[in-house]
Protein backbone atom coordinates (compact mmCIF):
# COMPACT_ATOMS: atom_id res chain seq x y z
CA UNK A 1 0.00 0.00 0.00
CA UNK A 2 2.82 2.42 0.86
CA UNK A 3 4.47 1.80 -2.53
CA UNK A 4 1.19 2.66 -4.28
CA UNK A 5 0.79 5.88 -2.32
CA UNK A 6 4.24 7.19 -3.24
CA UNK A 7 4.55 5.72 -6.74
CA UNK A 8 1.16 6.31 -8.34
CA UNK A 9 1.20 10.17 -8.38
CA UNK A 10 4.52 10.32 -10.25
CA UNK A 11 3.52 7.48 -12.59
CA UNK A 12 0.15 8.99 -13.49
CA UNK A 13 1.55 12.49 -13.88
CA UNK A 14 4.40 11.17 -16.02
CA UNK A 15 2.08 9.30 -18.40
CA UNK A 16 -0.25 12.30 -18.67
CA UNK A 17 2.67 14.67 -19.31
CA UNK A 18 4.14 12.43 -22.02
CA UNK A 19 0.78 12.18 -23.74
CA UNK A 20 0.42 15.96 -23.68
CA UNK A 21 3.90 16.47 -25.12
CA UNK A 22 3.35 14.00 -27.93
CA UNK A 23 -0.09 15.39 -28.67
CA UNK A 24 1.15 18.99 -28.80
CA UNK A 25 4.20 18.07 -30.87
CA UNK A 26 2.09 16.02 -33.28
CA UNK A 27 -0.36 18.90 -33.72
CA UNK A 28 2.11 21.76 -34.10
CA UNK A 29 4.67 19.80 -36.10
CA UNK A 30 2.12 20.03 -38.93
CA UNK A 31 1.85 23.83 -38.65
CA UNK A 32 4.65 25.75 -40.43
CA UNK A 33 5.77 29.03 -38.90
CA UNK A 34 5.13 32.24 -40.80
CA UNK A 35 8.82 32.93 -41.50
CA UNK A 36 9.57 29.44 -42.72
CA UNK A 37 12.53 29.05 -40.37
CA UNK A 38 13.71 25.59 -39.41
CA UNK A 39 14.50 24.76 -35.81
CA UNK A 40 18.22 24.87 -36.57
CA UNK A 41 17.93 28.27 -38.26
CA UNK A 42 15.95 29.73 -35.38
CA UNK A 43 18.51 28.41 -32.88
CA UNK A 44 21.38 29.87 -34.89
CA UNK A 45 19.64 33.24 -35.06
CA UNK A 46 19.19 33.33 -31.29
CA UNK A 47 22.80 32.30 -30.66
CA UNK A 48 24.18 34.89 -33.07
CA UNK A 49 21.93 37.59 -31.63
CA UNK A 50 23.49 36.93 -28.23
CA UNK A 51 27.00 36.84 -29.69
CA UNK A 52 27.57 33.13 -29.20
CA UNK A 53 29.20 32.05 -32.49
CA UNK A 54 31.29 29.47 -30.62
CA UNK A 55 28.17 27.43 -29.77
CA UNK A 56 27.70 24.96 -32.60
CA UNK A 57 24.40 23.49 -33.79
CA UNK A 58 24.55 19.83 -34.76
CA UNK A 59 22.06 17.13 -35.66
CA UNK A 60 21.43 14.25 -33.27
CA UNK A 61 19.77 10.94 -34.06
CA UNK A 62 16.45 9.77 -32.65
CA UNK A 63 13.10 11.34 -31.85
CA UNK A 64 13.10 14.41 -29.59
CA UNK A 65 16.67 13.77 -28.44
CA UNK A 66 17.33 17.52 -28.46
CA UNK A 67 19.71 18.83 -25.82
CA UNK A 68 22.45 21.34 -25.09
CA UNK A 69 25.87 19.97 -24.15
CA UNK A 70 27.63 22.54 -21.93
CA UNK A 71 30.90 20.58 -21.94
CA UNK A 72 31.33 20.96 -25.69
CA UNK A 73 29.17 24.09 -26.10
CA UNK A 74 27.07 22.22 -28.65
CA UNK A 75 23.35 22.36 -29.35
CA UNK A 76 22.16 19.02 -30.72
CA UNK A 77 18.79 18.92 -32.47
CA UNK A 78 16.92 15.86 -33.68
CA UNK A 79 15.97 15.70 -37.38
CA UNK A 80 12.29 16.37 -36.57
CA UNK A 81 13.36 19.63 -34.92
CA UNK A 82 16.47 20.81 -36.74
CA UNK A 83 15.18 20.27 -40.27
CA UNK A 84 11.53 21.20 -39.78
CA UNK A 85 10.02 24.68 -40.14
CA UNK A 86 7.07 23.88 -37.88
CA UNK A 87 6.03 25.80 -34.79
CA UNK A 88 6.79 22.71 -32.72
CA UNK A 89 10.32 22.47 -34.10
CA UNK A 90 11.11 26.12 -33.43
CA UNK A 91 9.64 25.81 -29.91
CA UNK A 92 11.91 22.89 -29.00
CA UNK A 93 14.96 24.46 -30.63
CA UNK A 94 14.37 27.75 -28.79
CA UNK A 95 14.03 25.93 -25.47
CA UNK A 96 17.35 24.13 -25.94
CA UNK A 97 18.95 27.38 -27.04
CA UNK A 98 17.71 28.79 -23.75
CA UNK A 99 20.10 26.40 -22.01
CA UNK A 100 22.98 27.77 -24.08
CA UNK A 101 22.02 31.28 -23.00
CA UNK A 102 21.91 30.11 -19.37
CA UNK A 103 25.40 28.70 -19.74
CA UNK A 104 26.76 31.87 -21.30
CA UNK A 105 25.22 33.99 -18.54
CA UNK A 106 26.41 31.67 -15.75
CA UNK A 107 22.94 30.73 -14.59
CA UNK A 108 23.63 29.16 -11.18
CA UNK A 109 21.11 26.27 -11.21
CA UNK A 110 22.45 25.08 -14.56
CA UNK A 111 26.00 25.15 -13.20
CA UNK A 112 24.92 23.17 -10.16
CA UNK A 113 23.05 20.61 -12.25
CA UNK A 114 26.03 20.15 -14.55
CA UNK A 115 28.38 19.79 -11.59
CA UNK A 116 26.45 16.92 -10.00
CA UNK A 117 25.89 14.94 -13.22
CA UNK A 118 28.87 12.58 -12.51
CA UNK A 119 27.55 11.92 -8.99
CA UNK A 120 24.07 11.26 -10.37
CA UNK A 121 25.39 8.81 -12.96
CA UNK A 122 27.39 7.02 -10.26
CA UNK A 123 24.59 7.07 -7.71
CA UNK A 124 21.87 5.89 -10.08
CA UNK A 125 23.88 2.75 -10.80
CA UNK A 126 25.38 1.99 -7.40
CA UNK A 127 22.68 3.34 -5.09
CA UNK A 128 19.97 0.71 -5.73
CA UNK A 129 22.57 -2.08 -5.57
CA UNK A 130 23.92 -0.94 -2.19
CA UNK A 131 20.42 -0.52 -0.83
CA UNK A 132 19.42 -4.03 -1.91
CA UNK A 133 22.58 -5.63 -0.50
CA UNK A 134 22.26 -3.79 2.79
CA UNK A 135 18.57 -4.58 3.08
CA UNK A 136 19.20 -8.29 2.46
CA UNK A 137 21.95 -8.28 5.11
CA UNK A 138 19.51 -6.78 7.60
CA UNK A 139 16.83 -9.31 6.76
CA UNK A 140 18.84 -12.54 6.59
CA UNK A 141 22.11 -11.95 8.46
CA UNK A 142 21.18 -10.78 11.93
CA UNK A 143 24.80 -10.53 13.09
CA UNK A 144 25.45 -8.12 10.21
CA UNK A 145 22.30 -6.08 10.74
CA UNK A 146 24.00 -2.82 11.70
CA UNK A 147 26.47 -3.09 8.85
CA UNK A 148 23.63 -3.84 6.47
CA UNK A 149 21.75 -0.78 7.69
CA UNK A 150 24.67 1.53 6.95
CA UNK A 151 25.28 -0.03 3.55
CA UNK A 152 21.60 0.44 2.71
CA UNK A 153 21.78 4.01 4.06
CA UNK A 154 24.71 4.72 1.75
CA UNK A 155 22.64 3.45 -1.15
CA UNK A 156 19.72 5.63 -0.08
CA UNK A 157 21.95 8.71 0.06
CA UNK A 158 23.30 7.98 -3.41
CA UNK A 159 19.78 7.60 -4.73
CA UNK A 160 18.89 10.84 -2.96
CA UNK A 161 21.38 12.63 -5.19
CA UNK A 162 19.34 11.48 -8.17
CA UNK A 163 16.18 12.85 -6.58
CA UNK A 164 17.98 16.12 -5.85
CA UNK A 165 19.00 16.29 -9.51
CA UNK A 166 15.36 16.17 -10.62
CA UNK A 167 14.52 19.01 -8.23
CA UNK A 168 17.39 21.19 -9.45
CA UNK A 169 16.29 20.45 -13.01
CA UNK A 170 12.93 22.17 -12.47
CA UNK A 171 14.12 25.82 -12.33
CA UNK A 172 16.64 25.10 -15.11
CA UNK A 173 13.96 23.84 -17.48
CA UNK A 174 11.34 26.43 -16.53
CA UNK A 175 13.83 29.24 -17.03
CA UNK A 176 14.93 27.87 -20.41
CA UNK A 177 11.31 27.81 -21.57
CA UNK A 178 10.71 31.36 -20.34
CA UNK A 179 13.82 32.55 -22.15
CA UNK A 180 12.67 30.80 -25.32
CA UNK A 181 9.25 32.47 -25.21
CA UNK A 182 10.77 35.93 -24.65
CA UNK A 183 13.37 35.56 -27.40
CA UNK A 184 10.95 34.22 -30.01
CA UNK A 185 8.77 37.31 -29.57
CA UNK A 186 11.56 39.86 -29.07
CA UNK A 187 13.44 38.69 -32.17
CA UNK A 188 10.24 38.44 -34.22
CA UNK A 189 10.97 34.81 -35.01
CA UNK A 190 7.32 33.96 -34.34
CA UNK A 191 4.23 36.12 -34.22
CA UNK A 192 1.97 36.51 -31.21
CA UNK A 193 -0.67 34.23 -32.70
CA UNK A 194 1.94 31.48 -33.12
CA UNK A 195 2.96 31.71 -29.47
CA UNK A 196 -0.21 29.82 -28.53
CA UNK A 197 1.41 26.70 -29.96
CA UNK A 198 4.72 27.48 -28.30
CA UNK A 199 3.08 27.83 -24.91
CA UNK A 200 1.24 24.54 -25.27
CA UNK A 201 4.41 22.76 -26.37
CA UNK A 202 6.69 24.09 -23.66
CA UNK A 203 4.13 23.95 -20.86
CA UNK A 204 3.46 20.30 -21.64
CA UNK A 205 7.19 19.58 -21.70
CA UNK A 206 7.59 21.26 -18.30
CA UNK A 207 5.14 18.79 -16.82
CA UNK A 208 7.44 15.89 -17.72
CA UNK A 209 10.13 17.35 -15.46
CA UNK A 210 7.64 17.86 -12.65
CA UNK A 211 6.55 14.23 -13.05
CA UNK A 212 10.17 13.03 -12.95
CA UNK A 213 10.76 14.96 -9.73
CA UNK A 214 7.58 13.65 -8.10
CA UNK A 215 8.47 10.08 -9.08
CA UNK A 216 12.06 10.34 -7.82
CA UNK A 217 11.03 11.91 -4.52
CA UNK A 218 8.33 9.28 -4.06
CA UNK A 219 10.76 6.45 -4.68
CA UNK A 220 13.30 7.97 -2.30
CA UNK A 221 10.66 8.27 0.44
CA UNK A 222 9.54 4.71 -0.15
CA UNK A 223 13.06 3.35 0.34
CA UNK A 224 13.53 5.59 3.38
CA UNK A 225 10.32 4.31 4.97
CA UNK A 226 11.42 0.72 4.41
CA UNK A 227 14.91 1.28 5.79
CA UNK A 228 14.00 3.25 8.90
CA UNK A 229 10.82 1.26 9.47
CA UNK A 230 12.90 -1.88 9.98
CA UNK A 231 15.25 0.07 12.23
CA UNK A 232 12.54 0.74 14.82
Short mmCIF file of the C-alpha atoms (twelve columns), coordinates in Angstrom:
data_MODEL
# 
_entry.id   MODEL 
# 
loop_
_atom_site.group_PDB 
_atom_site.id 
_atom_site.type_symbol 
_atom_site.label_atom_id 
_atom_site.label_alt_id 
_atom_site.label_comp_id 
_atom_site.label_asym_id 
_atom_site.label_seq_id 
_atom_site.Cartn_x 
_atom_site.Cartn_y 
_atom_site.Cartn_z 
_atom_site.pdbx_PDB_model_num 
ATOM 1   C CA . UNK A 1   0.000  0.000   0.000   1 
ATOM 2   C CA . UNK A 2   2.821  2.417   0.855   1 
ATOM 3   C CA . UNK A 3   4.468  1.796   -2.527  1 
ATOM 4   C CA . UNK A 4   1.194  2.659   -4.277  1 
ATOM 5   C CA . UNK A 5   0.785  5.880   -2.318  1 
ATOM 6   C CA . UNK A 6   4.241  7.188   -3.240  1 
ATOM 7   C CA . UNK A 7   4.545  5.723   -6.745  1 
ATOM 8   C CA . UNK A 8   1.158  6.312   -8.337  1 
ATOM 9   C CA . UNK A 9   1.203  10.168  -8.376  1 
ATOM 10  C CA . UNK A 10  4.515  10.317  -10.251 1 
ATOM 11  C CA . UNK A 11  3.520  7.482   -12.588 1 
ATOM 12  C CA . UNK A 12  0.148  8.987   -13.487 1 
ATOM 13  C CA . UNK A 13  1.545  12.494  -13.884 1 
ATOM 14  C CA . UNK A 14  4.400  11.166  -16.023 1 
ATOM 15  C CA . UNK A 15  2.084  9.300   -18.400 1 
ATOM 16  C CA . UNK A 16  -0.245 12.303  -18.673 1 
ATOM 17  C CA . UNK A 17  2.667  14.671  -19.314 1 
ATOM 18  C CA . UNK A 18  4.145  12.429  -22.021 1 
ATOM 19  C CA . UNK A 19  0.777  12.179  -23.735 1 
ATOM 20  C CA . UNK A 20  0.415  15.958  -23.682 1 
ATOM 21  C CA . UNK A 21  3.897  16.474  -25.115 1 
ATOM 22  C CA . UNK A 22  3.347  13.996  -27.927 1 
ATOM 23  C CA . UNK A 23  -0.094 15.393  -28.671 1 
ATOM 24  C CA . UNK A 24  1.155  18.986  -28.799 1 
ATOM 25  C CA . UNK A 25  4.197  18.067  -30.875 1 
ATOM 26  C CA . UNK A 26  2.086  16.025  -33.282 1 
ATOM 27  C CA . UNK A 27  -0.364 18.904  -33.725 1 
ATOM 28  C CA . UNK A 28  2.113  21.761  -34.096 1 
ATOM 29  C CA . UNK A 29  4.667  19.797  -36.103 1 
ATOM 30  C CA . UNK A 30  2.120  20.034  -38.934 1 
ATOM 31  C CA . UNK A 31  1.851  23.831  -38.647 1 
ATOM 32  C CA . UNK A 32  4.651  25.749  -40.434 1 
ATOM 33  C CA . UNK A 33  5.771  29.025  -38.903 1 
ATOM 34  C CA . UNK A 34  5.133  32.237  -40.803 1 
ATOM 35  C CA . UNK A 35  8.819  32.929  -41.498 1 
ATOM 36  C CA . UNK A 36  9.571  29.443  -42.719 1 
ATOM 37  C CA . UNK A 37  12.532 29.047  -40.374 1 
ATOM 38  C CA . UNK A 38  13.713 25.593  -39.408 1 
ATOM 39  C CA . UNK A 39  14.500 24.761  -35.809 1 
ATOM 40  C CA . UNK A 40  18.219 24.870  -36.571 1 
ATOM 41  C CA . UNK A 41  17.934 28.268  -38.262 1 
ATOM 42  C CA . UNK A 42  15.951 29.729  -35.376 1 
ATOM 43  C CA . UNK A 43  18.506 28.409  -32.878 1 
ATOM 44  C CA . UNK A 44  21.377 29.875  -34.893 1 
ATOM 45  C CA . UNK A 45  19.636 33.244  -35.058 1 
ATOM 46  C CA . UNK A 46  19.192 33.326  -31.289 1 
ATOM 47  C CA . UNK A 47  22.797 32.304  -30.657 1 
ATOM 48  C CA . UNK A 48  24.185 34.886  -33.071 1 
ATOM 49  C CA . UNK A 49  21.929 37.588  -31.632 1 
ATOM 50  C CA . UNK A 50  23.487 36.935  -28.231 1 
ATOM 51  C CA . UNK A 51  27.002 36.845  -29.695 1 
ATOM 52  C CA . UNK A 52  27.565 33.126  -29.201 1 
ATOM 53  C CA . UNK A 53  29.201 32.051  -32.486 1 
ATOM 54  C CA . UNK A 54  31.286 29.468  -30.623 1 
ATOM 55  C CA . UNK A 55  28.172 27.432  -29.768 1 
ATOM 56  C CA . UNK A 56  27.701 24.956  -32.598 1 
ATOM 57  C CA . UNK A 57  24.402 23.493  -33.787 1 
ATOM 58  C CA . UNK A 58  24.548 19.831  -34.760 1 
ATOM 59  C CA . UNK A 59  22.056 17.129  -35.665 1 
ATOM 60  C CA . UNK A 60  21.426 14.254  -33.274 1 
ATOM 61  C CA . UNK A 61  19.769 10.942  -34.063 1 
ATOM 62  C CA . UNK A 62  16.447 9.767   -32.649 1 
ATOM 63  C CA . UNK A 63  13.097 11.340  -31.845 1 
ATOM 64  C CA . UNK A 64  13.098 14.415  -29.588 1 
ATOM 65  C CA . UNK A 65  16.667 13.765  -28.443 1 
ATOM 66  C CA . UNK A 66  17.328 17.517  -28.460 1 
ATOM 67  C CA . UNK A 67  19.713 18.827  -25.816 1 
ATOM 68  C CA . UNK A 68  22.451 21.340  -25.086 1 
ATOM 69  C CA . UNK A 69  25.870 19.971  -24.149 1 
ATOM 70  C CA . UNK A 70  27.631 22.539  -21.935 1 
ATOM 71  C CA . UNK A 71  30.896 20.582  -21.938 1 
ATOM 72  C CA . UNK A 72  31.329 20.963  -25.691 1 
ATOM 73  C CA . UNK A 73  29.166 24.088  -26.104 1 
ATOM 74  C CA . UNK A 74  27.066 22.220  -28.647 1 
ATOM 75  C CA . UNK A 75  23.351 22.363  -29.352 1 
ATOM 76  C CA . UNK A 76  22.157 19.023  -30.721 1 
ATOM 77  C CA . UNK A 77  18.794 18.923  -32.470 1 
ATOM 78  C CA . UNK A 78  16.925 15.863  -33.682 1 
ATOM 79  C CA . UNK A 79  15.967 15.705  -37.382 1 
ATOM 80  C CA . UNK A 80  12.294 16.374  -36.568 1 
ATOM 81  C CA . UNK A 81  13.362 19.630  -34.923 1 
ATOM 82  C CA . UNK A 82  16.468 20.812  -36.737 1 
ATOM 83  C CA . UNK A 83  15.177 20.271  -40.273 1 
ATOM 84  C CA . UNK A 84  11.531 21.205  -39.778 1 
ATOM 85  C CA . UNK A 85  10.024 24.678  -40.145 1 
ATOM 86  C CA . UNK A 86  7.070  23.880  -37.876 1 
ATOM 87  C CA . UNK A 87  6.035  25.803  -34.793 1 
ATOM 88  C CA . UNK A 88  6.787  22.709  -32.724 1 
ATOM 89  C CA . UNK A 89  10.324 22.467  -34.096 1 
ATOM 90  C CA . UNK A 90  11.110 26.115  -33.430 1 
ATOM 91  C CA . UNK A 91  9.642  25.808  -29.908 1 
ATOM 92  C CA . UNK A 92  11.907 22.895  -29.000 1 
ATOM 93  C CA . UNK A 93  14.956 24.464  -30.629 1 
ATOM 94  C CA . UNK A 94  14.369 27.745  -28.794 1 
ATOM 95  C CA . UNK A 95  14.033 25.925  -25.473 1 
ATOM 96  C CA . UNK A 96  17.350 24.126  -25.945 1 
ATOM 97  C CA . UNK A 97  18.952 27.381  -27.041 1 
ATOM 98  C CA . UNK A 98  17.710 28.793  -23.751 1 
ATOM 99  C CA . UNK A 99  20.105 26.396  -22.015 1 
ATOM 100 C CA . UNK A 100 22.980 27.768  -24.083 1 
ATOM 101 C CA . UNK A 101 22.023 31.280  -22.995 1 
ATOM 102 C CA . UNK A 102 21.911 30.107  -19.372 1 
ATOM 103 C CA . UNK A 103 25.405 28.698  -19.739 1 
ATOM 104 C CA . UNK A 104 26.757 31.867  -21.302 1 
ATOM 105 C CA . UNK A 105 25.224 33.992  -18.541 1 
ATOM 106 C CA . UNK A 106 26.405 31.666  -15.751 1 
ATOM 107 C CA . UNK A 107 22.936 30.733  -14.588 1 
ATOM 108 C CA . UNK A 108 23.627 29.162  -11.184 1 
ATOM 109 C CA . UNK A 109 21.107 26.271  -11.209 1 
ATOM 110 C CA . UNK A 110 22.446 25.079  -14.564 1 
ATOM 111 C CA . UNK A 111 25.996 25.146  -13.204 1 
ATOM 112 C CA . UNK A 112 24.916 23.169  -10.161 1 
ATOM 113 C CA . UNK A 113 23.050 20.609  -12.255 1 
ATOM 114 C CA . UNK A 114 26.032 20.150  -14.548 1 
ATOM 115 C CA . UNK A 115 28.380 19.788  -11.591 1 
ATOM 116 C CA . UNK A 116 26.446 16.924  -10.002 1 
ATOM 117 C CA . UNK A 117 25.892 14.938  -13.216 1 
ATOM 118 C CA . UNK A 118 28.869 12.581  -12.508 1 
ATOM 119 C CA . UNK A 119 27.553 11.921  -8.990  1 
ATOM 120 C CA . UNK A 120 24.074 11.261  -10.372 1 
ATOM 121 C CA . UNK A 121 25.391 8.814   -12.957 1 
ATOM 122 C CA . UNK A 122 27.392 7.023   -10.264 1 
ATOM 123 C CA . UNK A 123 24.589 7.072   -7.705  1 
ATOM 124 C CA . UNK A 124 21.867 5.894   -10.077 1 
ATOM 125 C CA . UNK A 125 23.876 2.745   -10.803 1 
ATOM 126 C CA . UNK A 126 25.380 1.985   -7.401  1 
ATOM 127 C CA . UNK A 127 22.676 3.343   -5.087  1 
ATOM 128 C CA . UNK A 128 19.972 0.708   -5.726  1 
ATOM 129 C CA . UNK A 129 22.571 -2.078  -5.567  1 
ATOM 130 C CA . UNK A 130 23.925 -0.940  -2.193  1 
ATOM 131 C CA . UNK A 131 20.424 -0.522  -0.826  1 
ATOM 132 C CA . UNK A 132 19.420 -4.035  -1.907  1 
ATOM 133 C CA . UNK A 133 22.585 -5.633  -0.502  1 
ATOM 134 C CA . UNK A 134 22.257 -3.786  2.792   1 
ATOM 135 C CA . UNK A 135 18.570 -4.584  3.084   1 
ATOM 136 C CA . UNK A 136 19.204 -8.287  2.465   1 
ATOM 137 C CA . UNK A 137 21.951 -8.277  5.108   1 
ATOM 138 C CA . UNK A 138 19.508 -6.779  7.604   1 
ATOM 139 C CA . UNK A 139 16.831 -9.314  6.757   1 
ATOM 140 C CA . UNK A 140 18.844 -12.539 6.592   1 
ATOM 141 C CA . UNK A 141 22.109 -11.946 8.457   1 
ATOM 142 C CA . UNK A 142 21.178 -10.782 11.934  1 
ATOM 143 C CA . UNK A 143 24.797 -10.530 13.094  1 
ATOM 144 C CA . UNK A 144 25.445 -8.120  10.210  1 
ATOM 145 C CA . UNK A 145 22.300 -6.079  10.738  1 
ATOM 146 C CA . UNK A 146 23.998 -2.821  11.701  1 
ATOM 147 C CA . UNK A 147 26.473 -3.088  8.845   1 
ATOM 148 C CA . UNK A 148 23.627 -3.840  6.471   1 
ATOM 149 C CA . UNK A 149 21.750 -0.777  7.692   1 
ATOM 150 C CA . UNK A 150 24.672 1.528   6.954   1 
ATOM 151 C CA . UNK A 151 25.280 -0.032  3.552   1 
ATOM 152 C CA . UNK A 152 21.605 0.439   2.710   1 
ATOM 153 C CA . UNK A 153 21.782 4.008   4.063   1 
ATOM 154 C CA . UNK A 154 24.714 4.722   1.751   1 
ATOM 155 C CA . UNK A 155 22.640 3.454   -1.151  1 
ATOM 156 C CA . UNK A 156 19.723 5.628   -0.075  1 
ATOM 157 C CA . UNK A 157 21.951 8.713   0.059   1 
ATOM 158 C CA . UNK A 158 23.301 7.985   -3.409  1 
ATOM 159 C CA . UNK A 159 19.784 7.600   -4.729  1 
ATOM 160 C CA . UNK A 160 18.890 10.836  -2.959  1 
ATOM 161 C CA . UNK A 161 21.382 12.632  -5.191  1 
ATOM 162 C CA . UNK A 162 19.345 11.483  -8.168  1 
ATOM 163 C CA . UNK A 163 16.175 12.848  -6.578  1 
ATOM 164 C CA . UNK A 164 17.985 16.122  -5.854  1 
ATOM 165 C CA . UNK A 165 19.004 16.294  -9.511  1 
ATOM 166 C CA . UNK A 166 15.357 16.166  -10.624 1 
ATOM 167 C CA . UNK A 167 14.522 19.008  -8.228  1 
ATOM 168 C CA . UNK A 168 17.390 21.192  -9.449  1 
ATOM 169 C CA . UNK A 169 16.290 20.454  -13.011 1 
ATOM 170 C CA . UNK A 170 12.935 22.174  -12.475 1 
ATOM 171 C CA . UNK A 171 14.122 25.822  -12.330 1 
ATOM 172 C CA . UNK A 172 16.640 25.103  -15.112 1 
ATOM 173 C CA . UNK A 173 13.957 23.838  -17.484 1 
ATOM 174 C CA . UNK A 174 11.345 26.428  -16.533 1 
ATOM 175 C CA . UNK A 175 13.830 29.242  -17.028 1 
ATOM 176 C CA . UNK A 176 14.927 27.870  -20.414 1 
ATOM 177 C CA . UNK A 177 11.307 27.806  -21.568 1 
ATOM 178 C CA . UNK A 178 10.708 31.359  -20.345 1 
ATOM 179 C CA . UNK A 179 13.821 32.548  -22.153 1 
ATOM 180 C CA . UNK A 180 12.668 30.802  -25.319 1 
ATOM 181 C CA . UNK A 181 9.254  32.475  -25.210 1 
ATOM 182 C CA . UNK A 182 10.774 35.931  -24.647 1 
ATOM 183 C CA . UNK A 183 13.375 35.559  -27.403 1 
ATOM 184 C CA . UNK A 184 10.951 34.224  -30.006 1 
ATOM 185 C CA . UNK A 185 8.773  37.313  -29.572 1 
ATOM 186 C CA . UNK A 186 11.555 39.862  -29.071 1 
ATOM 187 C CA . UNK A 187 13.437 38.692  -32.169 1 
ATOM 188 C CA . UNK A 188 10.244 38.437  -34.219 1 
ATOM 189 C CA . UNK A 189 10.965 34.807  -35.009 1 
ATOM 190 C CA . UNK A 190 7.321  33.955  -34.340 1 
ATOM 191 C CA . UNK A 191 4.230  36.117  -34.225 1 
ATOM 192 C CA . UNK A 192 1.968  36.513  -31.211 1 
ATOM 193 C CA . UNK A 193 -0.669 34.231  -32.699 1 
ATOM 194 C CA . UNK A 194 1.942  31.485  -33.122 1 
ATOM 195 C CA . UNK A 195 2.956  31.712  -29.468 1 
ATOM 196 C CA . UNK A 196 -0.205 29.816  -28.532 1 
ATOM 197 C CA . UNK A 197 1.406  26.696  -29.956 1 
ATOM 198 C CA . UNK A 198 4.722  27.479  -28.302 1 
ATOM 199 C CA . UNK A 199 3.083  27.832  -24.908 1 
ATOM 200 C CA . UNK A 200 1.237  24.535  -25.269 1 
ATOM 201 C CA . UNK A 201 4.408  22.757  -26.365 1 
ATOM 202 C CA . UNK A 202 6.695  24.085  -23.660 1 
ATOM 203 C CA . UNK A 203 4.129  23.953  -20.857 1 
ATOM 204 C CA . UNK A 204 3.461  20.299  -21.642 1 
ATOM 205 C CA . UNK A 205 7.192  19.575  -21.697 1 
ATOM 206 C CA . UNK A 206 7.588  21.262  -18.305 1 
ATOM 207 C CA . UNK A 207 5.135  18.788  -16.817 1 
ATOM 208 C CA . UNK A 208 7.439  15.895  -17.722 1 
ATOM 209 C CA . UNK A 209 10.133 17.352  -15.457 1 
ATOM 210 C CA . UNK A 210 7.640  17.858  -12.655 1 
ATOM 211 C CA . UNK A 211 6.551  14.234  -13.054 1 
ATOM 212 C CA . UNK A 212 10.169 13.029  -12.949 1 
ATOM 213 C CA . UNK A 213 10.763 14.964  -9.728  1 
ATOM 214 C CA . UNK A 214 7.581  13.647  -8.097  1 
ATOM 215 C CA . UNK A 215 8.471  10.076  -9.078  1 
ATOM 216 C CA . UNK A 216 12.064 10.344  -7.821  1 
ATOM 217 C CA . UNK A 217 11.031 11.911  -4.519  1 
ATOM 218 C CA . UNK A 218 8.334  9.281   -4.060  1 
ATOM 219 C CA . UNK A 219 10.762 6.448   -4.682  1 
ATOM 220 C CA . UNK A 220 13.296 7.974   -2.296  1 
ATOM 221 C CA . UNK A 221 10.663 8.273   0.442   1 
ATOM 222 C CA . UNK A 222 9.537  4.707   -0.152  1 
ATOM 223 C CA . UNK A 223 13.061 3.352   0.337   1 
ATOM 224 C CA . UNK A 224 13.533 5.585   3.376   1 
ATOM 225 C CA . UNK A 225 10.322 4.311   4.972   1 
ATOM 226 C CA . UNK A 226 11.418 0.723   4.409   1 
ATOM 227 C CA . UNK A 227 14.906 1.277   5.794   1 
ATOM 228 C CA . UNK A 228 14.002 3.250   8.904   1 
ATOM 229 C CA . UNK A 229 10.817 1.264   9.470   1 
ATOM 230 C CA . UNK A 230 12.898 -1.882  9.977   1 
ATOM 231 C CA . UNK A 231 15.251 0.067   12.233  1 
ATOM 232 C CA . UNK A 232 12.543 0.742   14.825  1 
# 
